[in-house]
């Protein structure tokens, strides 16, 4: 339900389930947390404003306590980048992901999305360049078609957000809000909608 609609009730319930499973130790392998579970925990905590909790989890899980990846330092740095982004500390967020060799293609794409959001928030002139870079990475990376669709939909809607976000009374803007709310496959739904409020 959450991935299809992004509604707050489903988001909160997902976090509660993930947090409970985390506290019961389900995400651990030999006292290390799996890379994807740490990412999901961090992301949902931040979306719900649970900054202190997210920070504590990240501090308790340095790279040496992250498993199921050959690049734990990258994953750790990316999670800190997300933390600073949600705290609106954009320069700190950028430092966590800039000039990092994200050899894992999925982490590389997630880092690219984070850079796009940072550049949008800071009205950086490199936004268009980052959007094109993400489009190329998604095209070249092997992933399920439905995952690619989520990224492509994000890029298409972001382009319209850039065009219409300042036009408060435009019917096109209102239509875009409805499209983002109802499109079944998209990443960063909440962030895109927030930019149109």
C-alpha positions in Angstrom: 0.0 0.0 0.0 2.8 2.4 0.9 4.7 2.0 -2.3 1.6 2.4 -4.4 0.2 5.5 -2.7 2.8 6.9 -0.2 0.1 7.7 2.3 1.2 8.7 5.8 -0.7 5.9 7.6 1.0 3.2 5.6 4.4 4.9 6.0 4.0 5.1 9.8 2.9 1.4 10.0 5.8 0.3 7.8 8.3 2.1 10.0 6.7 0.5 13.1 7.0 -3.0 11.7 10.6 -2.4 10.5 11.6 -0.9 13.9 10.0 -3.8 15.8 11.8 -6.3 13.7 15.1 -4.4 14.0 14.8 -4.3 17.8 14.0 -8.0 17.8 17.3 -8.7 15.9 15.8 -9.9 12.6 18.0 -7.7 10.5 21.3 -9.0 11.9 23.8 -11.5 10.5 26.6 -12.2 13.0 25.9 -9.0 14.9 26.0 -6.9 11.6 23.0 -5.3 10.0 22.2 -5.9 6.4 22.8 -3.0 4.1 19.2 -2.7 2.7 17.6 -3.0 6.1 19.7 -0.2 7.5 18.8 1.9 4.5 15.1 1.2 4.9 15.2 1.9 8.6 17.1 5.1 8.1 14.9 6.4 5.3 11.6 5.7 7.1 12.8 7.2 10.4 13.9 10.3 8.6 10.6 10.7 6.6 8.8 10.5 9.9 11.1 13.1 11.6 12.7 10.5 14.0 16.1 12.2 13.7 17.5 11.3 17.1 16.5 7.6 16.6 18.0 7.5 13.1 21.3 9.2 14.3 21.6 6.7 17.2 21.1 3.7 14.8 23.7 5.1 12.4 26.2 5.8 15.2 25.7 2.2 16.5 26.3 0.7 13.0 29.6 2.0 11.6 30.8 0.4 8.3 32.3 -2.6 10.1 28.8 -3.5 11.4 27.1 -3.5 7.9 26.9 -6.7 5.9 25.6 -8.1 2.6 27.7 -5.6 0.7 31.3 -5.2 -0.5 31.0 -1.5 0.1 29.9 -0.9 3.7 31.7 2.5 3.9 29.7 3.8 0.9 26.4 2.6 2.4 27.2 4.2 5.7 28.2 7.5 4.1 25.0 7.5 2.0 22.8 7.0 5.0 24.5 9.9 6.7 24.0 12.0 3.6 20.2 11.2 3.8 20.3 12.1 7.5 21.8 15.6 6.8 19.5 16.1 3.9 16.4 15.6 6.0 17.9 18.0 8.6 18.3 20.5 5.8 22.1 20.6 6.2 22.7 20.4 2.5 26.4 21.0 2.4 27.0 18.3 5.0 24.8 16.0 3.0 26.8 16.7 -0.2 30.1 16.0 1.5 28.8 12.5 2.5 28.2 11.5 -1.1 30.4 13.8 -3.3 33.6 12.2 -4.7 32.7 8.8 -3.3 33.3 5.8 -5.7 29.9 4.2 -5.4 30.9 1.0 -7.2 27.6 -0.7 -6.2 25.3 0.4 -9.0 22.2 0.7 -6.8 24.0 2.8 -4.2 25.3 4.9 -7.0 21.8 5.6 -8.3 20.5 6.4 -4.8 23.4 8.8 -4.3 22.5 10.4 -7.6 18.9 10.9 -6.6 20.1 12.5 -3.3 22.4 14.9 -5.2 19.4 15.9 -7.4 17.3 16.7 -4.4 20.2 18.7 -2.8 20.7 20.6 -6.1 17.0 21.3 -6.3 16.8 22.5 -2.7 19.8 24.8 -3.2 18.8 25.9 -6.7 22.2 24.7 -8.0 22.8 25.4 -11.7 24.1 21.8 -12.0 20.6 20.3 -11.4 20.0 19.6 -15.1 23.4 17.9 -15.4 22.6 15.6 -12.5 19.2 14.8 -13.9 20.8 13.7 -17.2 23.5 11.7 -15.3 20.8 9.8 -13.4 18.9 9.1 -16.6 22.0 7.6 -18.2 22.8 5.5 -15.1 19.3 4.1 -15.0 19.4 3.2 -18.7 22.8 1.5 -18.3 22.2 -0.4 -15.0 20.8 -3.8 -15.0 17.6 -3.8 -12.8 14.1 -5.0 -13.0 11.9 -3.1 -15.5 9.5 -2.0 -12.7 12.4 -0.4 -10.7 13.6 1.5 -13.8 10.0 2.7 -14.3 10.0 4.1 -10.8 13.2 6.2 -11.6 11.9 7.3 -15.0 8.6 8.4 -13.5 10.5 10.4 -10.9 12.6 12.1 -13.6 9.5 13.0 -15.7 7.6 14.4 -12.7 10.6 16.3 -11.4 10.9 18.0 -14.8 7.3 19.2 -14.4 7.8 20.2 -10.7 10.7 22.4 -11.9 8.3 24.0 -14.5 5.2 24.4 -12.4 6.2 24.6 -8.7 6.2 28.4 -8.8 2.8 28.6 -10.6 0.6 28.3 -7.5 -2.8 28.7 -9.2 -2.0 26.9 -12.5 -4.4 24.0 -13.4 -1.3 22.2 -14.7 0.2 22.3 -11.3 -2.9 20.9 -9.6 -3.0 18.2 -12.3 0.6 17.4 -11.5 -0.1 17.0 -7.8 -2.9 14.5 -8.7 -0.6 12.6 -11.0 2.1 12.3 -8.4 -0.4 11.1 -5.8 -1.9 8.4 -8.0 1.0 7.1 -10.1 1.6 3.6 -8.9 5.4 3.4 -9.5 7.6 6.3 -8.5 10.4 7.0 -6.0 10.4 10.1 -3.8 6.7 10.7 -4.0 6.5 12.6 -0.7 9.4 14.9 -1.6 7.9 15.7 -5.0 4.6 16.5 -3.4 6.2 18.6 -0.7 7.9 20.8 -3.5 4.4 21.5 -4.9 2.9 22.6 -1.6 
